[in-house]
Amino acid sequence: MGFVKTCTKCGKTKTIEDFPKDLKGKYGVKAICKDCMHIYYEKHAEKRKEMNKVYCARYRQKLKEQERKLEAVELLQASELLGGYRIYVLNHCKEGEVKYTCVKVSTAEVYRTNDKRKFLCYLEGVI
């Protein structure tokens, strides 16, 4: 029969084979039996799914923020190359607002667009 152990969750005494392996646990197995672990995982499956959705949403938001910061740095570097021009970037545009604006200081000439590629092409033409 081998070793026996009492489950800390259900209180039943079972053989070591009825416990999942865990090298850190006493006798190399967990304190909770396989049946109780199975019940726990079924009970908390929905909660884990929700937590995973929240984590993924936060991670996507973090990536978007990093991308915005990178765009701002790229445009600041471009504005340093442009003497006499000012560049404005709205990170949180409302409907109807223009995201990218370039103003020539001497003539007050203004170029506006919401398309980043067109804006970068315009800047390349100015340089």
Secondary structure in CASP SS format (residue, H / E / C, confidence):
PFRMAT SS
TARGET T0000
AUTHOR 0000-0000-0000
METHOD secondary structure of the structure
MODEL  1
M C 1.00
G C 1.00
F C 1.00
V E 1.00
K E 1.00
T E 1.00
C C 1.00
T C 1.00
K C 1.00
C C 1.00
G C 1.00
K C 1.00
T E 1.00
K E 1.00
T E 1.00
I H 1.00
E H 1.00
D H 1.00
F C 1.00
P C 1.00
K E 1.00
D C 1.00
L C 1.00
K C 1.00
G C 1.00
K H 1.00
Y H 1.00
G H 1.00
V E 1.00
K C 1.00
A C 1.00
I C 1.00
C C 1.00
K H 1.00
D H 1.00
C H 1.00
M H 1.00
H H 1.00
I H 1.00
Y H 1.00
Y H 1.00
E H 1.00
K H 1.00
H C 1.00
A H 1.00
E H 1.00
K H 1.00
R H 1.00
K H 1.00
E H 1.00
M H 1.00
N H 1.00
K H 1.00
V H 1.00
Y H 1.00
C H 1.00
A H 1.00
R H 1.00
Y H 1.00
R H 1.00
Q H 1.00
K H 1.00
L H 1.00
K H 1.00
E H 1.00
Q H 1.00
E H 1.00
R H 1.00
K H 1.00
L H 1.00
E H 1.00
A H 1.00
V H 1.00
E H 1.00
L H 1.00
L H 1.00
Q H 1.00
A H 1.00
S H 1.00
E H 1.00
L H 1.00
L C 1.00
G C 1.00
G C 1.00
Y E 1.00
R E 1.00
I E 1.00
Y E 1.00
V E 1.00
L C 1.00
N C 1.00
H C 1.00
C C 1.00
K C 1.00
E C 1.00
G C 1.00
E C 1.00
V C 1.00
K C 1.00
Y E 1.00
T E 1.00
C E 1.00
V E 1.00
K E 1.00
V C 1.00
S C 1.00
T C 1.00
A C 1.00
E E 1.00
V E 1.00
Y E 1.00
R E 1.00
T E 1.00
N C 1.00
D C 1.00
K H 1.00
R H 1.00
K H 1.00
F H 1.00
L H 1.00
C H 1.00
Y H 1.00
L H 1.00
E H 1.00
G H 1.00
V H 1.00
I C 1.00
END
